[in-house]
Amino acid sequence: MYLIRNVIFSLLISCLSFTCVTVVAQVSAIRHNTESKLVNFGNNKIRMTLSYDGKATIAALQVNGQQVISHPSGIYSEVRTPRGTYSTQRLAASPRVSVAGNIITVAGIVYGGEDATITEKWKFTVSATDIKYAIDRSFSKDILVEESSFPT
């Protein structure tokens, strides 16, 4: 009887451990396709697709299973000056994307015009409950910005 209980208890613990590992693995995920320059990431609550082929945009956004954004222009950064409007929808070169654990970093986002060069770095931290997003933006020189926007 003691041996049977220990075996059943061991199997129960093994099953619980396996289930926990499976659930954690399914709760947050990052899939980086370097060939198509797409990163799909998220959790059970929110999912995003980052597109970085000559641009830096959130091409798709799903919240609680509902598609909120699915458009070629997506969500992007934009700066409007007296001389023009510049955005991350069209970059001179594709940015560099790296994935380390649950952190996605998009560096080398460079856009702008004769006014100035704008450089951004995006960082997404994916957890089981949310996605934290940080953006660093710098300008090559002081300019008059009439309007500025970025993904929030």
C-alpha positions in Angstrom: 0.0 0.0 0.0 2.8 2.4 0.9 4.6 1.8 -2.4 1.4 2.3 -4.4 0.7 5.6 -2.7 4.2 6.8 -3.3 4.0 5.9 -7.0 0.6 7.6 -7.3 1.9 10.7 -5.5 5.0 10.7 -7.7 2.9 10.4 -10.8 0.6 13.2 -9.6 3.6 15.5 -8.9 5.0 14.6 -12.3 1.7 15.4 -14.0 1.4 18.7 -12.1 4.9 19.7 -12.9 4.4 18.8 -16.6 1.1 20.7 -16.7 2.7 23.8 -15.1 5.6 23.7 -17.6 3.1 23.4 -20.5 1.0 26.2 -19.2 4.0 28.5 -18.7 5.2 27.7 -22.2 1.9 28.5 -23.7 1.2 31.7 -21.7 4.0 33.8 -23.3 5.8 33.1 -26.5 8.2 34.8 -29.0 8.6 33.6 -32.6 11.3 35.4 -34.6 11.3 34.8 -38.4 14.5 36.4 -39.6 13.7 35.5 -43.2 10.4 37.3 -43.4 11.6 39.9 -40.8 8.6 39.3 -38.5 8.4 38.8 -34.8 5.2 37.3 -33.3 5.0 37.6 -29.6 2.6 37.9 -26.7 0.6 36.0 -24.1 -3.0 34.7 -23.6 -4.2 38.3 -23.3 -2.4 40.3 -26.0 -0.5 39.3 -29.2 1.5 41.5 -31.5 3.4 41.1 -34.8 6.4 43.3 -35.3 7.4 43.9 -39.0 10.8 45.2 -39.7 11.5 44.8 -43.4 12.6 48.3 -44.3 10.3 49.6 -41.6 9.5 49.3 -37.9 5.8 48.8 -37.3 3.4 46.8 -35.2 1.6 45.1 -38.2 -1.0 43.2 -36.1 -2.4 43.5 -32.6 -4.8 41.1 -30.9 -6.4 41.7 -27.5 -8.4 39.0 -25.8 -8.6 37.1 -29.0 -10.0 40.0 -31.0 -8.1 41.4 -33.9 -7.7 45.1 -33.1 -5.2 46.1 -35.8 -4.4 44.3 -39.0 -3.4 46.8 -41.6 -0.3 47.3 -43.8 0.6 50.6 -42.2 0.1 49.2 -38.6 1.3 51.2 -35.6 4.4 53.3 -36.1 6.4 56.3 -34.9 6.0 59.6 -36.7 7.4 63.1 -36.5 6.0 66.1 -38.3 8.2 69.2 -38.8 7.7 72.3 -41.0 9.7 70.6 -43.7 7.9 67.3 -43.8 6.5 64.2 -42.1 8.8 61.3 -41.3 7.8 57.9 -40.0 9.1 54.4 -39.2 6.9 53.1 -42.1 9.8 53.7 -44.5 13.4 53.4 -43.4 16.6 53.6 -45.4 17.7 50.2 -43.9 16.0 47.5 -41.9 16.6 47.8 -38.2 18.4 45.2 -36.1 16.2 42.9 -34.0 17.4 40.7 -31.2 15.6 38.4 -28.9 17.1 37.4 -25.6 14.8 35.4 -23.3 11.6 37.4 -23.0 13.0 40.7 -24.3 12.8 41.9 -27.9 15.1 44.8 -28.9 14.7 46.7 -32.1 17.7 49.0 -32.7 18.9 51.1 -35.6 15.5 52.6 -36.4 16.7 55.6 -38.4 14.5 58.0 -40.3 14.1 61.7 -41.0 15.1 64.2 -43.6 17.1 67.3 -44.3 15.8 68.7 -40.9 17.4 66.0 -38.8 17.9 62.3 -38.4 15.7 60.6 -35.9 17.0 57.4 -34.2 14.8 55.1 -32.1 15.3 52.0 -30.1 12.3 49.9 -29.1 12.2 47.3 -26.3 9.4 44.9 -25.6 9.4 42.8 -22.4 6.9 39.9 -22.7 5.5 38.3 -19.6 2.6 35.9 -18.9 0.4 38.9 -17.9 1.5 41.8 -20.1 3.9 43.3 -22.6 5.9 46.3 -21.4 7.2 48.6 -24.1 9.9 51.3 -23.9 11.0 53.6 -26.6 14.2 55.8 -26.8 14.1 58.6 -29.4 16.9 61.0 -30.2 17.4 63.7 -32.8 20.7 64.5 -34.6 20.1 68.2 -33.9 17.5 70.5 -32.4 14.5 71.0 -34.7 11.0 72.4 -34.5 8.6 69.4 -34.1 5.0 70.3 -34.9 3.6 66.9 -34.0 5.1 63.7 -32.6 3.6 60.2 -32.2 4.8 56.7 -31.4 3.3 53.4 -30.5 1.8 53.4 -27.0 
